[in-house]
């Protein structure tokens, strides 16, 4: 509970209008992008500076008030839902690009900067920031850092962690730490920068980030390969990598996804294909031409039914936009859409999609699969109705079996969405009991009173492993 005295102290830090306890603010911040999950906070606060965050954390620590940090709330694992009440700390007022250092090729930004706005600004300066989560039009840099967000360009360029050089962060005690810097090398002690990236708001509040920028690619070329045999698509993915070609984008859509995406985007995709690969290469013009030619040949060898190379940038963007719209397209089908995320070795992609299809049939649920074929990160997505508790239970059982299948194939329960509260019961399946204990020790060192994003990452009880056998 927030007492009147605490409320006065918090308002004194940020101003009356930036600490709210009215129903509108509480309800608005009681949920995120995760379906069927909601919990009311006791208050919502909007800091503007690192100093304000520090003072807020001192009050929270002294009074054991839970703090849940939040950007745009596009999280898909329940990571920004205030499950134990407390205060939601919204970072949108901290939305400045503080500096773009053209000599060191870095940008220093606050966490509330919208990713898409930042990328566009950097490109206008003649530089490139590769991380491109599908939510980039609304998601924030701080949220991307908290989740170590990936994206379509992850295969070639890596994910958010590969572009965070340094952080300013506030500990639960209110102490401020600075990690890393504008440095290509730094091995002074433990790598706290990498530890905080992907920590889902459970260890510290990030208030500033130094991001690495790179020169932009000189040219891009995009193609689409269509297959009636999903194994042909999967073999193509493996063969491209085996030939030491690393495309900028290598995406896959299965047949159910193809159907809804085409109905939504109206781009004339053939509905009888088992899978479609969307492939983009960028870089020096000669290399791009050479790679696209080699990829085209591989696709032919693996019995692609149709091959098309985009002739203009507009055609290319239409293809990539169609892939980015997969979730939106699926969300039109039923009242509730559950977008999951599991990663397997890229050689196991076809097997994972087929196992997912088998599991969907077993539980009589609708699941479409799309994702980042080049790095094995798939997004099985169920369309259902939260009002039908029996069907929702079947969906949950299906996803548990999908996570089990991913691990059995040498994969993981999440590649980019995070653990949050939704995946917490499965975390021990991936990291083991000893791994959980190490992580809990790290949490206790940073946050001894467990006030930062409580109820996330660590489940009260690990879900019992399924005993499944696949031939």
N, C-alpha and C positions, 0 to 999 in steps of 0.2 A: 504493500500500500504506500502511496505517496502522501505524506502528511502535509499539512498546510505550511509548516516550517520548511520542509524540503522544497515544496513548490516555490516558496518565496526565494530561497537560495538559488534555485535553478533559473528563475526569471531574472534574478539579479545578474546572472552570468550572460544570458542570451537576449534579454529583453522580454517584456510581457507577451508580445505577439508570437514569440518563437518557442514558447513552451506551452503546449496545449493538452487539455484533458477533456475537451468537449467531445460528445458522441461522434460527430462527423470525423474528427481526426483519429479517434480510437478505432472506429470501424474501418476507415480507409486503410489503416496500417495493421489490420488484424489478419491479413492474408497476403500471399504473394502469387506467383504464377503456378504454384502447385495446386492441383484440383483437390477438393474435398478436405481442405485443411485450413482451420481458422482458429485464432485465439486472440482475445482482446488484450492490448497493453493497458497499463495504468496511465501512461502519458506519452507524448511525442515531443521530441526536442530537435531543434534545427540549429546546430552550431555553425559558426562562420570562420573560426580560426582554430589552429592547434591548441593555443592557450585556453580557449573556451572548452575544447574537448577535455583537456587536462583537468580543469576545474570541475567539470561535470563528473569525470571518473572518480575524482577524490570524494565527492558527495555520494556517488553510487557505492563506492567501496566502503565508506564509513557506515553506510546504512544497509549494505548487502542488497542493493537494488539491481535486478537483472538489467543488462543493457544489450539490445540487439541493434547492430548497425545495419543500415539499409540504403541502397541506391534507388533504382527504379522498380525494384520488386519483381523483376522478371525471373527470379530464381525458380527452379523446377524440382527442388528436392526438399522443400519446406525450410530452407536455410535462413529465411528472414521472417519467419512467423514467430511471434513472441509467445511461445508455448507456456512459459511460466510467468506471463505478465511482465511487469517492469516497464522500462522505458525503451521505445524505439527511437534510435538516433538516426535521423535522416540527413544525409550528407549533401543534399542538392545545393545548399548555399555555398558550399566549398567547391566551386565550379570553374576555377580559373586555370588557364594555361599560363603558368607563372613565367616560363622562359623556354625559348627554343634556342639551344646553343649550336650554332652552325659550325663552330670549330671542333667541338667534341661529338657532334651528331647525337645530341640528347635533347629530351624535352622534360621539363619539370612541371608536373601538373598536380592539381588537387583531385580528390577522389570522386567528386560529383560531376566531372566533365563527361559528357555523353560521348561514347566511343566513336560513333559515326561522325560527329562534329569534329572530334580531334583528328581522325584520319583524314577528313577532307581538308582541314586547316594545314596539316603537315604536307599533304600532296600539293596544295597551292604554293607551298614554299619550295617545291621541287624535291621533297624527301618522301619516305615511305615508312608507315607503321603497319606491319603485316597482320597482327592478330585481328580476325574478322568474325566474331561470333554471329550467329544468325540474328541475334537480338540487338545488333550493334546500333540500330537506329534509336533505340531507347535505353539500352543498358549503359552503365557507367564504368569508367576506368577502375574505380574502387571495387565495384562488384566483380569485374573481370579479374582483378588481382585476388580478391577473396576466394574465387572459385577456380583460379588458373584456367580461365576460359580458353577454348580452342576455336575452331572455325574451319571454313573450307580450305584455307591456305595452310593449315597445320602441317600437312605432309612435308612440304618443301621448306617452310619458314619456321616451323615450331609453334608453340603456344605462348600464352602470356608470360609464363615464367622465363622464357628465353629473351624477353625484352625489358625486364625489370632489373635495373642496375642498383637501385638504392631506394630506401623507404624512410619516411618519418612516421613513427607510430607511437601511440599513447598506450601505456600499459594500464591494467585495471587499477593500479595504485595511483594513477595520474602522472607517473614518471614518463618523460618523453625520451625515446631512443631514436638514433639515426643509424641506419645500416647502409653499407655499401657506399656508392658515390659514382661520379662520372669516370669510372675506372674500367679498363679492360681486364685488369688483374687485381685480385684482393683476396688473400687467404689469411687475413688477420682474425683468427678465432673461428668459431662456428659460423656457418653461413646463415645468419638470421634472416637475410633477405629472402632466400629460397624457402626457408621454413615458414615465413609469414605468407608467402604466395601460396594460395590454395588452402589456407588454414580456416577459411569460412567464418571469419569474425569471432573465433573462439579464443584467440591468444592476445590480440591487441587491436586497437582502432587505427587504421591507416589514414593518415591525414595529408600525405604528400608522397609522390613517387617520381623517381628519375627513370625515364624510359629511353631505351636505345632506339635510334632511328637508323635507317639504311638508305642507300641510293635506290631510286625506283627502277624497276625493270624497264628496258627501252621499248619492248614490244610484247604483245600477248597474242596468242592464237587459241581458239576454243573449238572443240569438236564434240560430237555425240556419237556413241556407238550403241547399237540396239541388238539385243540378243533374245532368241527364243529359248536358249539353254542357259540357265543361271550359272552353271559351272563354266561355260565358255566365258562369261563376264568375269568370274572369279579368277580363272586361269590368266585372263588378259591382265588383270591387276598385278598378279604375281610376276608375270613375264616382263611387264614394263619395268618393274623394280629390279628384277634379275638382270636386265640389260643396262643397269646403272642409269636409267632415266628417272628423274624425280620430278614429276609434274607439279605445277603450282597448285592444281586442284584435280582431285580424282574422286568423284562422287558416284554413288550408286542409288538407284531407285528400284524397288521391286514392283511387281505388277499391280498390286492394290494401290501403291503410291502413285504410279504412272497414271492410273485411271482418274484419281481424284485431282491430281495436279493439273492434268490436261483439262478436266472439266472446269477448274478454277482459272487457269492461266490462258486457256484457249490457244495453244501454240501448235496443235496438230500432232501430238505424240501418238504413235501407233499403240493401240490398246491391247494387241495380242502378244506383246513382248514380255518375256519373263523378267528381264532386267534391262535397265539403261545405264550406261556410264556417261557422265559428263566430265570431260577432260580439258584442262587448260594448262598451257605451258607459257612461261614468260621468261624474259632475259634478252640476250643479244639476238638480233634478227636471224643470223645464220644458225645459231644453236636452236632457236625455236623452230625454224623450218625443218632442220634435220631431225629434231625430236618428234615433231608432229608426223613427219613422214614415216619414221620408225614405228611410232605408236599405231599409225594407220595400218601398216603392214602386219603388226602383231594382232590387231583386231580382226583383220581379214583371215589370218592363220587360225584364229580361235573361233572362226565361223560366225562373226558378227553378221546379222541379217541385213542391217542398214548402217551406213556410215555417212555422216554429214559434217563438213567443216564450215563453221560460221564465216561468212564472207565479209561481214562488217562488224564493228564493235557493238552496234545496236543488236544484231542477231546474237552475238555472244552474251551480252547482258541479259537478253530475253531468256536464254538457257539457264544462266546462273540465277536469275531472279525466280525462275520456275523451281529450281532446287531449293532456294531459300524460302519459298512459299509453301513447302510441303506441309509444315505444321499448320499453317493457316488454312490450307485446303482441306486437310483432314478434320480440322476443328469445326468445319461447316456441317459435317455428317451427323453428329450426335451432340446432345447437350454437354457431355463431358469428354475431354480428350486427355489422355495420360501419355505424355511423351517421356519415354525412358531412354536409357543410355547404357550400353555395355560395349566393351572392347575386346576383340580377339585378335590373335596374330592374323595378318592380312591373308595368309594362305588358307585360313579357316572361314573366310567370309561366306562362301556359298553354303558350307555346312551349317553355319550359324543361322543364316536366313532360312534354310530348309527346316532346321530344328525348330525355329521360332514358328514357322507355318504349321508344323506338326503339333506343337504345343497349343497353338491357337485353336486348331481343330479339336484337340483333346478336351479343351475347356469350353468349347463352343463360344469363342469370343472373336471379335474382329481386330486383327493386328496387321498394320502395314509397317514395312521396314524400309528405311532410307538411311543414308549417312555417308561418312567419310571413308570410302573404300580403301584409299591409299594408306591410311593408318589404322584400319581395322575397327574404327569407331562407328558402331551402328546405333540407330535410334528406332527400336521397335515401339510403335505408337498405337495404343488401343483407343478405340472410340466406344463410349459406353454412356450410361446415364446414372448420375450419382443417386438418383431417387430409387434405382433398382438395386437394393442392397445385395440381393442374391447374385446378380450379374457382376457387380463390383467385386464381390468376394471371389468369383471365378477369375476375374481379371488379375486380382492380386495373387492368386495361386499360380496363374500362368506366368506372371512376371518372376515369381520366386523360382520357378522351374527354368525360366530363361536365364536368370543370373547364375543358377547352378550349372546350366549348360555352358555358359560363357567361361566360367572358371574351369570346368572340365576340359575345355578346348585350349586351356593355357591363357585365358583372358582375365578380365576384371569386371567388377560390378558397376563401375562408372569411369568414363574416360574424360568427361569434361563438366558434367552437371554438378558433381559434388556428392557428398554423403548426406549432409543435413540431418533431418529426422527420418526421412523416408527410407534411406539406404542404411541407416545406422544398425538395424537388426541384422544386416548381412555383412557388415564390415569385417567381423571376425572370420567369416568364410574366406576372405581374401588375405588378411594379414596375419591370422593366427592369434592364439591367446597371448603369446609373448609379445607380439606386435602391438596388440591393444594395450598391454600394460606399459610398454615404452611410451606410447602416445599419451596415455593418461598421466604418466610422469611428467611429460613435457607440458601438458595442460596445467598441472598443479604448480609447476615452476613459474609459469607466466601468470596464472589466475588461481591463486590458492583458495579463494572464496567462491569460485565457479559462478561469477556474475556475468561473464561475457558469453552471450548466446547459449545459455544453458539448455540442455535437452537435445543438443545437436552432436553429431559425430559418434557419441557413445550411447548405445542403447541400454536400457535397464536390463534387458534380457536379449541374448542373441537368438535369432530364429533357428529352430532345429533344422539341420541339413536334411535335404531330401535325399532319398536313396534312389537315384535314377540311373538307368542304364540305356545307352544308345548304341545301336549296332553300327 
